[in-house]
């Protein structure tokens, strides 16, 4: 998935420089260009190993500590870090479609985060989106990382969907009826090839079923509480028709093979409440946001070095939850608090049922935003992360502290204030 | 078979979309809602996205607004990038092909000549609008051509009532011209008076009244007043005192009140839009109240 897109991206950067040099009036045929710069000074009290702990956090998805290395975009070293630099091009293709492209650069590599088109002129409240995009499930999933209220992904999303949330290739169809109550219904047919869920195992011994392998359904509703208050409630369901996991271990001699396949489903509820600022420059604004997800998977061991294991069932359930609040404490200053937890239910049943243990975290974030184009954030987190020891069959929790001093700068086209 | 089904279903959709007799108007700001009410009367149902206590630069594209855009026949906004942070999202998420562009979309500031056009699009200069200052509705002379074009638009969207809209406009025009004459007469003493404003949103009003903008409390548009900038203003006011300090209902009171206390110059809150104070209950009240407050501003003792 990760290709070296650097040449394309560099030419796009040059192109953006060229456009910026033009006077303002004649750029309407060019896509809007924005660049997000993001970096952080980071430290923790366990010798910089907290991201490793988070990677090994006990959960029912994926292998046991042998996942795709290098996927941990959130992984920072102690000291200064350049995080993802995002380049976004967007605009109207013609009267019928809008298109959007986001490329993220990190560690000298470029990755296509989103590339999609969306209809504009379908009648009666219908819209179709096609390409690679952030899924419409949940609330936080559709938010771009630069608009997050915290420097990192919450544990519920991290453990069930991965650092970027559910982002996949396919089609989204939404319908918004012309009712008094805002209602949005959506269905997505996705390829099912992403970080946590789907047929992502690259092995000759396990064939991938034809896509789309991941289907989502979501409904959102929002009553009108006037100009100063807004509430949105949502329900989501994800069905993964073909979910694969690799529990093998190539470090062992001889190599241990264990490939699993089956299906998985997730349902979730989300709620967000916002109060518009009463003072100027964001003072007095309130945002409350919470989501809960429950994952159920049922797999069969398809290939294993221990032939007796083949055909055995592996079932598991895991849930995740977070709640966070952000308050505009002063003009251009906001204070956020977050509690996130995963694995309140964290059961995996192979020969016998084991509880993998829960992980939770408390986070405080103080953000200063001189304008809507830049922000600086000081974030402190206290985490209790469980790790499952397969030999002993028990899980143990380790506590640590993390501190981030993050900057997030947006250059170029005026970003939109998406709800 | 499919064709027959479509023939049955399609009119149902049309019926659902056309069943509301009145024109549904989504107005971004209260002064535009007031204008379309003058012109549309009983024939329009209006919804206004913002109120006077909100800074229209910073509005969330909340779902209830998306829902109103979904159901609108006409989206009536200021344009010139005033709503750039949220209107594009509403149009994009609203899934309503009628209002994506003209005639279902009417941008008031695009209909008239704007002041401060062609500023360099350079954010180091703060929140600038290269398309020109968007707050055109604060010059009553510009309200009239906007009203006339909006009348034509209403007639285009709802041809059955074209004559009613035209008659409403003629009536409004007469009242408005009389009001302008009255305001001009009242505002004569204000001509040439220097003023300090909180944000660059008053240029059209000052331009109309012939008042002179000598300073802004914000060091740059969209950047809150700083202590060092305010101290500079005190020095400036000591040398050449302004007549008054103006802010809008959504602006932070502290800066203008502090400067007022230090200089003895009256700080006043003008309604800025319809609903900005209890007297500004429509477009006429907006200017009646604005002129009255400006005239009374001398009683603070300053300039």
Contacts between the chains, C-beta under 8 A, distances in Angstrom:
chain1	res1	chain2	res2	distance
A	23	B	121	7.9
A	24	B	121	4.3
A	24	B	130	4.0
A	24	B	131	8.0
A	25	B	130	7.4
A	95	B	100	7.8
A	95	B	101	7.8
A	98	B	92	6.5
A	118	B	92	7.5
A	120	B	92	7.3
A	120	B	97	7.1
A	120	B	100	5.9
A	121	B	97	4.2
A	121	B	100	6.7
A	122	B	95	7.0
A	122	B	97	7.0
A	123	B	13	7.0
A	123	B	17	7.8
A	123	B	97	6.0
A	124	B	13	5.4
A	124	B	16	7.6
A	124	B	17	6.8
A	125	B	70	6.0
A	125	B	95	4.7
A	125	B	96	7.4
A	126	B	95	6.5
A	127	B	95	5.0
A	174	B	95	7.5
A	176	B	66	7.6
A	176	B	67	7.6
A	176	B	70	5.5
A	176	B	94	7.9
A	176	B	95	5.0
A	178	B	16	7.1
A	178	B	17	7.3
A	178	B	70	5.8
A	178	B	71	4.8
A	179	B	67	7.8
A	180	B	67	7.8
A	181	B	67	7.5
A	182	B	63	4.1
A	182	B	64	5.6
A	182	B	66	6.3
A	182	B	67	3.7
A	182	B	70	8.0
A	184	B	63	7.7
A	220	B	63	7.2
A	222	B	62	7.3
A	222	B	63	3.4
A	222	B	64	5.9
A	222	B	67	7.3
A	223	B	64	7.3
A	224	B	64	3.8
A	224	B	67	7.2
A	225	B	64	7.3
A	227	B	49	7.3
A	227	B	50	6.1
A	227	B	51	5.2
A	227	B	54	6.4
A	230	B	60	6.6
A	230	B	62	3.9
A	230	B	63	6.8
A	230	B	64	6.6
A	232	B	62	8.0
A	232	B	63	5.3
A	274	B	60	6.3
A	274	B	62	7.0
A	276	B	54	6.6
A	276	B	59	7.9
A	276	B	60	6.9
A	277	B	58	7.7
A	278	B	53	7.8
A	279	B	252	6.1
A	280	B	55	6.1
A	280	B	224	7.2
A	280	B	250	6.2
A	280	B	251	5.9
A	280	B	252	4.5
A	281	B	224	5.4
A	281	B	252	7.3
A	282	B	58	7.5
A	283	B	252	8.0
A	331	B	224	5.4
A	331	B	252	6.7
A	332	B	224	6.9
A	370	B	223	7.7
A	371	B	123	7.7
A	371	B	126	8.0
A	371	B	127	7.3
A	371	B	222	6.2
A	371	B	223	7.2
A	372	B	58	7.3
A	372	B	85	7.3
A	373	B	123	6.5
A	414	B	81	7.5
A	414	B	84	4.9
A	414	B	85	6.4
A	415	B	85	7.5
A	416	B	61	6.9
A	416	B	84	8.0
A	416	B	85	6.0
A	416	B	86	6.8
A	416	B	88	5.8
A	416	B	89	4.6
A	417	B	58	7.1
A	417	B	59	7.0
A	417	B	60	5.6
A	417	B	61	5.9
A	417	B	85	4.5
A	417	B	86	5.3
A	417	B	89	7.0
A	418	B	61	6.1
A	418	B	89	5.7
A	419	B	60	5.5
A	419	B	61	5.2
A	419	B	62	5.0
A	419	B	63	6.2
A	419	B	66	7.8
A	419	B	89	7.8
